[in-house]
């Protein structure tokens, strides 16, 4: 069993901790918080033995093998770099960084240190991924795909009442593209590769963050449209249309609710639903496998790292073209 620490105390960290423990492969040893009292409260909640208020001290702790990073986006680069330099394996919530070159730098640092460094993108680590890939192959030539993730933010009312939650603050490197659009772009680059060209558009908020957006990716014989929003709730799913039928996906981020409808009228339900902590447990299980079985998992792990760099680079290009600017871009 490996021992891990957490950075961040939001609901997403709760789900990761629950999922990691559920695998039977991980033990939560420590938590980090800038506030000592809050850190102690979180440690008691989840049964952690140590609390840190310093990232360098956490990085130097010999009793911690790996760290799950779920801090605000703007903090990821410095925190991950410090942890890797301290000899810790790292799994970082998406997006790792706002700039592709920073992700590449961290990937190279992890390689130099002989450490595992991966992005917490759920779809890559779910068993139904292989079933979806087989179904896409069955579709034959793809003509169009519509990938959607529109989810009204729970923080939107606070923003409309004059507050500035992190998710709508460009200083936090947040916004609709960074929070939800990445879940659309990542599987498209994974399944279909790099496009011939991209067109993007975004609705900007007064804070300087993007509230929603669209991206059109042109391939030689197909079009892929991404739609994502923090301002409204979508009632549609994602679908992939091919010569032999159509695949619909209720949740592109979780790969839940996958259905294959063939031209002959037959319907195959490929995958239904999983609880969030189970999905994150699958991430934690692969993280463990990459650490403990490096040679057997090398090809898969390196493909994950390569995809993270590619996605970050495309995200940066989309942001700049859409007029989404972060202080770190300077």
SULMOQUI-V445345 format. One record per backbone hydrogen bond with DSSP energy under -1.0 kcal/mol. CO is the residue of the C=O (numbers start at 0). NH is the residue of the N-H. E is the energy in kcal/mol with one decimal. If there is no record, write none. Layout:
# SULMOQUI-V445345
co=CO nh=NH e=E
co=CO nh=NH e=E
This chain:
# SULMOQUI-V445345
co=1 nh=26 e=-2.6
co=2 nh=64 e=-2.3
co=2 nh=65 e=-1.5
co=3 nh=28 e=-3.1
co=3 nh=29 e=-1.3
co=4 nh=67 e=-2.8
co=5 nh=31 e=-2.2
co=6 nh=69 e=-3.1
co=9 nh=13 e=-1.7
co=10 nh=14 e=-2.1
co=11 nh=15 e=-2.1
co=12 nh=16 e=-2.8
co=13 nh=17 e=-2.4
co=14 nh=18 e=-2.6
co=15 nh=19 e=-3.3
co=16 nh=20 e=-2.4
co=17 nh=21 e=-1.9
co=20 nh=23 e=-1.4
co=24 nh=1 e=-2.4
co=26 nh=3 e=-2.6
co=28 nh=48 e=-1.6
co=28 nh=49 e=-2.0
co=29 nh=5 e=-1.3
co=30 nh=51 e=-2.7
co=34 nh=38 e=-2.6
co=35 nh=39 e=-2.5
co=36 nh=40 e=-2.1
co=37 nh=41 e=-2.3
co=38 nh=42 e=-2.6
co=39 nh=43 e=-2.3
co=40 nh=44 e=-1.9
co=41 nh=45 e=-1.7
co=42 nh=46 e=-1.4
co=42 nh=47 e=-2.1
co=49 nh=30 e=-1.8
co=51 nh=32 e=-2.5
co=53 nh=57 e=-1.9
co=54 nh=58 e=-2.7
co=55 nh=59 e=-1.2
co=57 nh=60 e=-1.2
co=60 nh=63 e=-1.2
co=64 nh=88 e=-1.9
co=65 nh=4 e=-1.9
co=66 nh=90 e=-2.3
co=67 nh=6 e=-2.4
co=68 nh=92 e=-2.9
co=71 nh=74 e=-1.9
co=72 nh=75 e=-1.5
co=74 nh=78 e=-2.1
co=75 nh=79 e=-3.1
co=76 nh=80 e=-2.3
co=77 nh=81 e=-2.3
co=78 nh=82 e=-2.3
co=79 nh=83 e=-2.6
co=80 nh=84 e=-2.4
co=81 nh=85 e=-1.3
co=82 nh=87 e=-2.5
co=83 nh=86 e=-1.6
co=88 nh=66 e=-2.2
co=89 nh=117 e=-2.3
co=90 nh=68 e=-2.6
co=91 nh=119 e=-3.0
co=98 nh=102 e=-1.5
co=99 nh=103 e=-2.4
co=100 nh=104 e=-2.0
co=101 nh=105 e=-2.2
co=102 nh=106 e=-2.4
co=103 nh=107 e=-2.5
co=104 nh=108 e=-2.1
co=105 nh=109 e=-2.4
co=106 nh=110 e=-1.9
co=107 nh=111 e=-2.3
co=108 nh=112 e=-2.0
co=109 nh=114 e=-2.8
co=115 nh=89 e=-2.7
co=117 nh=91 e=-2.5
co=118 nh=120 e=-2.0
co=121 nh=124 e=-2.1
co=122 nh=125 e=-1.2
co=125 nh=128 e=-1.8
co=127 nh=131 e=-2.3
co=128 nh=132 e=-2.5
co=129 nh=133 e=-2.1
co=130 nh=134 e=-2.0
co=131 nh=135 e=-2.4
co=132 nh=136 e=-2.1
co=133 nh=137 e=-1.7
co=134 nh=138 e=-1.1
co=136 nh=139 e=-1.1
co=138 nh=243 e=-2.5
co=140 nh=242 e=-1.5
co=142 nh=222 e=-1.7
co=143 nh=240 e=-3.3
co=144 nh=224 e=-2.6
co=145 nh=238 e=-2.3
co=146 nh=226 e=-2.4
co=148 nh=228 e=-1.3
co=149 nh=233 e=-2.2
co=152 nh=155 e=-1.2
co=154 nh=158 e=-1.8
co=155 nh=159 e=-2.7
co=156 nh=160 e=-1.3
co=157 nh=162 e=-2.4
co=158 nh=161 e=-1.9
co=164 nh=167 e=-1.8
co=165 nh=168 e=-1.9
co=168 nh=171 e=-1.8
co=169 nh=172 e=-1.7
co=171 nh=73 e=-1.1
co=174 nh=178 e=-2.3
co=175 nh=179 e=-2.8
co=175 nh=180 e=-2.3
co=176 nh=181 e=-1.4
co=179 nh=182 e=-1.1
co=180 nh=184 e=-2.6
co=181 nh=185 e=-2.4
co=183 nh=187 e=-1.2
co=184 nh=188 e=-2.4
co=185 nh=189 e=-1.9
co=186 nh=190 e=-3.0
co=187 nh=191 e=-2.9
co=188 nh=192 e=-1.0
co=196 nh=217 e=-2.5
co=198 nh=215 e=-3.5
co=200 nh=213 e=-2.5
co=202 nh=210 e=-3.1
co=204 nh=207 e=-1.9
co=208 nh=204 e=-3.1
co=209 nh=175 e=-2.6
co=210 nh=229 e=-3.0
co=211 nh=202 e=-2.7
co=212 nh=227 e=-2.0
co=213 nh=200 e=-2.2
co=214 nh=225 e=-3.0
co=215 nh=198 e=-2.2
co=216 nh=223 e=-2.4
co=217 nh=195 e=-2.8
co=217 nh=196 e=-1.1
co=221 nh=218 e=-2.9
co=222 nh=144 e=-1.9
co=223 nh=216 e=-3.2
co=224 nh=146 e=-3.1
co=225 nh=214 e=-1.9
co=226 nh=148 e=-2.4
co=227 nh=212 e=-2.6
co=228 nh=150 e=-2.6
co=229 nh=152 e=-2.6
co=237 nh=248 e=-3.0
co=238 nh=145 e=-2.9
co=239 nh=246 e=-2.5
co=240 nh=142 e=-2.2
co=240 nh=143 e=-1.3
co=243 nh=262 e=-1.9
co=244 nh=241 e=-3.0
co=245 nh=260 e=-3.1
co=246 nh=239 e=-2.5
co=247 nh=258 e=-2.5
co=248 nh=237 e=-2.6
co=250 nh=254 e=-1.8
co=250 nh=255 e=-1.2
co=255 nh=250 e=-2.0
co=256 nh=249 e=-1.5
co=257 nh=269 e=-1.6
co=257 nh=270 e=-1.5
co=258 nh=247 e=-2.6
co=259 nh=267 e=-2.8
co=260 nh=245 e=-2.5
co=261 nh=264 e=-1.9
co=265 nh=261 e=-2.5
co=267 nh=259 e=-3.1
co=270 nh=257 e=-2.2
co=271 nh=256 e=-3.4
co=274 nh=278 e=-1.7
co=275 nh=279 e=-2.3
co=276 nh=280 e=-1.9
co=277 nh=281 e=-1.5
co=278 nh=282 e=-1.2
co=279 nh=283 e=-2.4
co=280 nh=284 e=-2.3
co=281 nh=285 e=-2.0
co=282 nh=286 e=-2.6
co=283 nh=287 e=-2.2
co=284 nh=288 e=-2.1
co=285 nh=289 e=-2.9
co=286 nh=290 e=-1.6
co=287 nh=291 e=-2.7
co=288 nh=292 e=-2.6
co=292 nh=296 e=-1.9
co=296 nh=300 e=-2.8
co=297 nh=301 e=-2.9
co=298 nh=302 e=-1.7
co=299 nh=303 e=-1.7
co=300 nh=304 e=-2.2
co=301 nh=305 e=-2.5
co=302 nh=306 e=-2.1
co=303 nh=307 e=-2.0
co=304 nh=308 e=-1.9
co=305 nh=309 e=-2.2
co=306 nh=310 e=-3.0
co=307 nh=311 e=-2.3
co=308 nh=312 e=-2.1
co=309 nh=313 e=-2.3
co=310 nh=314 e=-2.9
co=311 nh=315 e=-2.1
co=312 nh=316 e=-1.9
co=313 nh=317 e=-2.7
co=314 nh=318 e=-2.6
co=315 nh=319 e=-2.3
co=316 nh=320 e=-2.2
co=317 nh=321 e=-2.1
co=318 nh=323 e=-3.0
co=325 nh=328 e=-1.9
co=326 nh=329 e=-1.5
